[in-house]
């Protein structure tokens, strides 16, 4: 019987230069492509379709800063060009060139927690492990 393993919070992280700054409990990734039709004069139907821009939108939930990020006083609001890494059993999915677009935060005593962070990424790649 095959075992299915799902990513956990320690498997979903925000990284800069290989340093883990935060971990997330869950994520949701949406990729969309802006395709368009090619029209021909006099034709009632399109003669084809052309690829357009690809957009990656990642929503991280229950994001918590790591001890190192808290110690170094990392300002997540000024963070740019970072990576979001999702480790899966057989590969790592790396979203790079990331910029945050929305941060919703909540905190408990002594712990900084970003409830939800929405991120736009310019690239997505998978690396086998």
Rosetta blueprint (number, residue, H / E / L):
1 X L
2 X L
3 X L
4 X L
5 X L
6 X L
7 X L
8 X L
9 X H
10 X H
11 X H
12 X E
13 X E
14 X E
15 X E
16 X E
17 X L
18 X L
19 X E
20 X E
21 X E
22 X E
23 X E
24 X E
25 X E
26 X E
27 X E
28 X E
29 X E
30 X E
31 X E
32 X E
33 X E
34 X L
35 X L
36 X E
37 X E
38 X E
39 X L
40 X L
41 X L
42 X L
43 X L
44 X L
45 X L
46 X L
47 X L
48 X E
49 X E
50 X E
51 X L
52 X L
53 X L
54 X E
55 X E
56 X E
57 X E
58 X E
59 X E
60 X E
61 X E
62 X E
63 X E
64 X E
65 X E
66 X L
67 X H
68 X H
69 X H
70 X H
71 X H
72 X L
73 X L
74 X L
75 X L
76 X H
77 X H
78 X H
79 X L
80 X E
81 X E
82 X E
83 X E
84 X E
85 X E
86 X E
87 X E
88 X L
89 X L
90 X L
91 X E
92 X E
93 X E
94 X E
95 X E
96 X E
97 X E
98 X E
99 X E
100 X E
101 X E
102 X E
103 X E
104 X E
105 X E
106 X E
107 X E
108 X E
109 X L
110 X L
111 X E
112 X E
113 X E
114 X E
115 X E
116 X E
117 X E
118 X E
119 X E
120 X E
121 X E
122 X L
123 X E
124 X E
125 X E
126 X E
127 X E
128 X E
129 X L
